[in-house]
Amino acid sequence: MRVLLVVNTLPPADVSGVGEQVLQLADGLRSLSHQVEILGRGQDGARGPKIFFPLMVIYPFLRTCRQFQPDVVQVHESDGALAALALKTISAILDPQPKLMALLQVSYLEEIRAVRAIRWQGRTLGSPSLREWVFRWCKAPIHVGLGSLTGWLADLVLAPSRQTALELEHDYRLSGVRVLPNATSSIVDFDGSSAEKYPEQGYILFVGRLRIRKGVEVLLHAIAEVVRKGCEISLVIVGDGEHRNRLETISQALGLEAQVRFVGQRARGEIAELMSNASALVVPSLYEGMPLVVLEAMRHSLPIVASRVSGIPEVVEDGSSGWLVAPENVIDLVDALISVIASPQEARRRGEIGRRWVEAEANPIRLAEKWTDLVGHTWPKLSLQKDARVQVERK
């Protein structure tokens, strides 16, 4: 089967969960003898900045369809809406007529709802920045429109979790959204070490873009409560974003200069090194699709402390591979963090359970097998055509 994957962001140039999943899927599909092309930005793809990708990708997309003759085209997020529209417009003159799939990692309506103040016990822990309000009222509605268009045009819509599939069906008025879980492997662990020193081991680790829906304000107040209880704890925060200055101010106001360190955005190799020396990864988000960083940490045997939101409970089992807590609940998070600190052997046990699960269920080959099964169930003739083509190639 010939598969064309269209994506706006690809590592290592871009830090993108969507781009990483495209690489994982492509690697797995090639291992199953499928022919895969990836169309992104650059010399042979869309020209110009990321914001213009939906428009600028149309011509190289149509050119690639004519030359590569894909059986399946998969577009991603709202960035693929205009390419999907172009494909539907000319599909009648293409031979073969490719099937159109769309992988939507999040519902942007849920993203809009997550741009709000964080409150706990009557206190406001954090509020969106001006840039985040601009995102909510100006940029996100465009993503909702383009994402909905992508879903309506696609012959098959995929989501990374059951919860996200339900959100897409409700928010974008879609039906029959199928689940294609995310995967992780070392194929996107790019080099990039640093001589900078971190706490030697045993720290809590956060990795992600610093914006309001990530719930880092809740984490900082939880760290302050842990310190007040007399427990030693340190936190390394990896990432940058709209909220970094505010979060650093909150950390200082809570007196956490000795416990919390903001290290900014880091290369993948350095993040892997940080994961190998941490006690746990914490994900205190208000909303997520299916955060890839969770799978990456589990691959490094890290137990997960995470909010019980979105697709996270579908990969992290409370009491087995980590601790799940109520979102925006400082006390729940404090209890989980103290458990990690007080019971390092139990934390390691949960980390090992998570690693074994990821190796078995969240690798590129397993991802490609699930993708191929979805295609086969949806288009049996295409599945048979794939088998015949593989047989010819093997001869």
C-alpha positions in Angstrom: 0.0 0.0 0.0 1.2 3.5 -0.8 0.6 5.9 2.0 1.1 9.7 1.9 1.3 11.5 5.3 0.8 15.3 5.2 2.0 17.2 8.3 3.0 20.8 9.2 5.6 20.1 11.9 8.3 17.5 12.0 11.2 16.9 14.4 14.0 17.9 14.8 13.1 21.2 13.3 9.9 21.4 15.3 8.8 20.2 18.7 5.6 18.5 17.8 3.7 15.5 19.1 1.9 15.3 15.8 5.1 15.3 13.9 6.6 12.6 16.1 3.6 10.4 15.6 4.0 10.8 11.9 7.6 9.5 12.1 6.5 6.6 14.4 3.7 5.6 12.0 5.9 5.9 8.9 8.6 3.8 10.6 6.1 1.1 11.5 4.3 1.0 8.1 7.7 0.7 6.3 8.5 -2.2 8.6 5.3 -3.9 7.3 6.4 -3.4 3.7 4.2 -0.4 2.9 5.5 2.5 0.8 5.4 5.8 2.7 6.0 9.4 1.7 5.9 12.3 4.2 5.0 15.8 2.9 5.8 18.7 5.2 7.6 22.0 4.9 10.8 22.7 3.1 12.3 22.5 -0.4 10.0 19.7 -1.7 7.0 20.7 0.4 5.2 23.8 1.6 7.2 27.0 1.5 7.0 29.7 4.1 6.2 29.8 7.8 4.1 27.3 9.6 1.0 29.6 9.8 0.7 29.5 6.0 1.1 25.7 5.7 -2.6 24.9 5.0 -2.6 27.1 1.9 1.0 26.7 0.7 0.9 22.9 0.9 -1.8 22.5 -1.8 0.4 22.7 -4.9 3.1 20.3 -3.6 0.4 18.1 -2.3 -1.3 17.7 -5.6 2.0 17.3 -7.4 3.0 14.5 -4.9 -0.4 12.8 -5.4 0.1 12.7 -9.2 3.7 11.4 -8.9 3.4 9.0 -5.9 -0.1 7.8 -6.6 -1.0 7.0 -3.0 -3.7 4.5 -2.0 -4.2 6.4 1.3 -3.7 10.0 2.2 -3.6 10.9 5.9 -3.7 14.6 6.9 -3.3 15.9 10.4 -5.1 18.4 12.5 -6.6 21.6 11.0 -3.4 22.0 8.9 -4.6 19.4 6.4 -8.0 20.9 5.8 -7.3 22.7 2.5 -5.2 19.7 1.2 -8.2 17.5 2.0 -10.5 19.8 0.1 -8.2 19.9 -2.9 -8.0 16.1 -2.9 -11.8 15.7 -2.8 -12.1 18.2 -5.6 -9.8 16.3 -8.0 -10.1 12.7 -6.7 -12.3 11.6 -9.6 -9.4 12.2 -12.1 -6.8 10.3 -10.0 -6.0 6.7 -10.5 -6.1 5.1 -8.0 -8.6 7.3 -6.1 -6.9 7.6 -2.7 -8.8 7.2 0.5 -8.6 10.2 2.8 -7.9 9.7 6.5 -7.5 12.4 9.2 -5.8 12.1 12.5 -7.0 14.7 15.0 -5.0 14.8 18.2 -7.3 17.2 20.1 -10.6 19.0 19.9 -9.9 22.7 19.7 -13.2 23.5 21.3 -11.8 21.7 24.4 -8.6 23.7 24.0 -10.8 26.9 24.1 -12.6 25.8 27.2 -9.2 25.1 28.9 -8.1 28.7 28.5 -9.5 29.9 31.8 -8.5 30.8 35.3 -7.3 28.0 37.6 -9.1 28.0 41.0 -8.7 25.9 44.1 -10.6 26.3 47.4 -11.9 29.7 46.4 -8.4 31.0 45.4 -7.3 31.8 41.9 -4.0 30.1 41.3 -3.4 31.4 37.8 -5.0 33.2 34.9 -4.4 33.1 31.1 -2.0 35.5 29.6 -2.9 38.0 26.9 -1.5 35.8 24.2 -3.6 32.9 25.5 -6.8 35.1 25.4 -5.9 36.0 21.8 -5.5 32.3 21.1 -8.9 31.6 22.6 -10.8 34.3 20.8 -8.9 34.6 17.5 -6.8 31.7 16.6 -8.6 28.7 18.1 -11.9 29.3 16.3 -10.0 29.1 13.0 -8.6 25.8 14.1 -12.1 24.6 15.1 -13.4 25.5 11.6 -10.5 23.9 9.7 -10.4 20.9 12.0 -14.2 20.4 11.5 -13.7 20.7 7.7 -10.9 18.1 7.9 -13.2 15.7 9.8 -16.2 16.2 7.5 -14.1 15.6 4.3 -12.2 12.6 5.6 -13.4 9.1 4.8 -12.1 7.9 8.2 -11.2 10.1 11.2 -8.8 8.9 13.8 -8.1 10.1 17.4 -5.4 9.1 19.9 -7.8 8.0 22.7 -11.4 7.0 23.2 -12.1 10.2 25.2 -10.7 12.4 22.3 -12.8 10.4 19.8 -15.9 11.2 21.9 -14.9 14.9 22.1 -14.4 15.1 18.3 -17.8 13.4 17.6 -19.6 15.9 20.0 -17.6 19.1 19.3 -17.1 18.7 15.5 -20.3 16.8 14.8 -18.5 13.8 13.4 -19.5 10.1 13.6 -17.5 6.9 13.7 -14.2 8.4 14.9 -11.8 5.5 15.5 -9.0 5.2 17.9 -5.3 5.0 16.8 -3.2 5.2 20.0 0.1 7.1 20.1 3.4 5.3 20.1 7.0 6.0 21.2 10.4 4.7 20.4 14.0 5.8 20.1 13.6 6.9 16.5 12.9 10.5 17.6 15.5 10.7 20.4 17.8 13.1 18.7 21.2 14.0 20.1 21.6 17.1 22.2 23.3 16.8 25.5 24.4 19.7 27.7 27.1 20.4 30.2 24.6 22.1 32.5 24.2 20.4 35.8 20.9 19.3 37.3 20.0 17.7 40.7 21.8 14.4 40.5 18.7 12.2 40.9 15.4 11.9 42.6 13.8 15.1 41.3 10.3 15.4 40.0 10.2 16.3 36.3 7.7 18.4 34.2 8.1 18.5 30.4 5.8 20.6 28.3 4.8 24.0 26.9 4.2 26.5 29.7 0.6 27.6 29.2 -2.4 27.7 31.4 -4.0 24.3 30.5 -0.8 22.5 31.6 -1.7 23.3 35.2 1.8 24.1 36.4 0.4 26.6 38.9 -1.3 23.7 40.6 2.1 21.9 40.7 3.9 24.8 42.2 1.4 25.2 45.0 1.6 21.4 45.6 5.4 21.6 45.9 5.0 24.4 48.4 2.6 22.3 50.5 5.0 19.3 50.3 7.8 21.6 51.6 5.6 22.9 54.4 5.0 19.3 55.5 8.8 18.9 56.0 9.5 16.8 53.0 12.5 17.3 50.7 11.6 17.7 47.1 13.0 19.2 44.0 11.3 20.0 40.6 12.9 20.5 37.2 10.6 22.2 34.7 11.5 21.7 31.1 9.8 23.9 28.5 9.0 27.4 27.5 5.8 29.3 26.6 3.4 32.1 27.2 3.3 31.4 31.0 7.0 31.1 31.9 7.4 34.6 33.4 4.2 34.3 35.5 5.2 30.8 36.7 8.7 32.0 37.7 7.0 34.9 39.6 4.7 32.4 41.4 7.6 30.1 42.3 9.5 33.0 43.8 6.4 34.2 45.7 6.0 30.7 47.2 9.6 30.7 48.3 10.6 27.8 46.1 13.9 29.1 44.7 15.8 26.2 46.2 13.3 23.5 45.1 12.2 24.6 41.6 14.4 25.1 38.6 13.1 26.3 35.2 15.5 25.1 32.5 13.7 26.2 29.3 13.3 24.2 26.2 15.8 21.3 25.8 16.9 18.9 23.1 15.4 15.5 22.9 18.6 13.8 24.0 18.9 16.0 27.0 15.2 15.4 28.0 15.9 11.6 27.8 18.9 12.1 30.1 16.7 14.1 32.5 14.1 11.3 32.5 16.6 8.7 33.3 17.5 10.4 36.5 14.1 11.6 37.7 11.8 9.9 40.3 8.6 10.6 38.4 7.0 12.7 35.6 4.2 14.9 36.7 1.4 16.0 34.3 -1.0 18.3 36.2 -3.0 19.3 33.1 -6.5 20.7 32.8 -6.9 19.2 29.4 -4.8 17.0 27.0 -5.4 14.9 24.0 -3.0 12.0 24.6 0.3 13.6 25.7 3.2 11.9 24.1 5.5 12.9 26.9 3.7 10.4 29.1 4.6 7.5 26.8 8.2 8.7 26.5 8.6 8.8 30.3 7.1 5.4 30.7 9.6 4.1 28.1 12.3 5.4 30.5 10.7 3.5 33.4 9.4 6.7 35.0 6.1 6.4 37.0 3.5 9.0 36.1 1.7 11.4 38.4 -1.0 12.9 36.2 -4.4 14.5 36.2 -7.3 12.2 35.5 -8.2 14.0 32.3 -8.7 13.2 28.6 -6.9 10.1 27.3 -4.4 9.8 30.2 -6.3 7.2 32.1 -6.3 5.0 29.0 -2.5 4.6 29.3 -1.7 5.2 33.0 -3.3 2.9 35.4 -3.7 4.3 38.9 -1.9 2.1 41.4 -0.1 0.2 38.7 1.9 2.4 36.4 1.4 5.7 38.3 -0.8 7.9 40.3 -3.9 9.6 38.9 -5.2 12.7 40.7 -8.2 15.1 40.3 -7.3 18.1 38.1 -6.9 21.4 39.8 -6.7 19.7 43.2 -3.6 20.7 45.1 -4.1 18.2 48.0 -4.6 15.2 45.7 -1.3 16.2 44.0 0.5 16.7 47.3 -0.5 13.2 48.4 0.7 11.6 45.2 4.1 13.5 45.3 4.7 12.5 48.9 4.0 8.9 48.0 6.7 9.1 45.3 9.2 10.6 47.7 8.3 8.3 50.6 8.2 5.1 48.6 11.0 5.1 46.0 10.8 1.3 45.6 7.1 1.5 44.9 7.7 4.3 42.4 10.3 2.2 40.6 7.9 -0.8 40.5 5.2 1.3 38.9 7.8 2.7 36.5 8.8 -0.8 35.4 5.1 -1.8 34.9 4.7 1.2 32.6 7.9 0.4 30.6 6.7 -3.1 29.9 3.3 -1.9 28.8 4.8 0.7 26.4 7.2 -1.8 24.9 4.4 -4.2 24.3 1.5 -1.9 23.2 3.0 1.5 22.2 5.7 0.8 19.7 5.8 1.8 16.0 5.1 -1.8 14.8 2.0 -2.1 17.0 0.9 1.3 15.9 1.3 0.3 12.2 -0.6 -2.9 12.8 -3.5 -1.1 14.4 -3.5 1.4 11.5 -3.5 -1.4 8.9 -6.3 -3.2 10.7 -8.4 0.0 10.7 -7.8 0.4 6.9 -8.6 -3.3 6.3 -11.9 -3.1 8.2 -12.9 0.1 6.5 -11.8 -0.7 3.0 -11.4 -4.5 2.6 -10.6 -4.2 -1.1 -7.8 -1.9 -0.4 -6.4 -4.4 2.1 -6.5 -7.1 -0.5 -4.8 -4.8 -3.0 -2.1 -4.2 -0.5 -1.5 -7.9 0.0 -1.3 -8.5 -3.8 1.2 -5.6 -4.2 3.4 -6.8 -1.4 3.5 -10.3 -3.0 4.5 -8.8 -6.4 7.3 -6.8 -4.8 8.6 -9.8 -2.9 8.8 -11.8 -6.1 
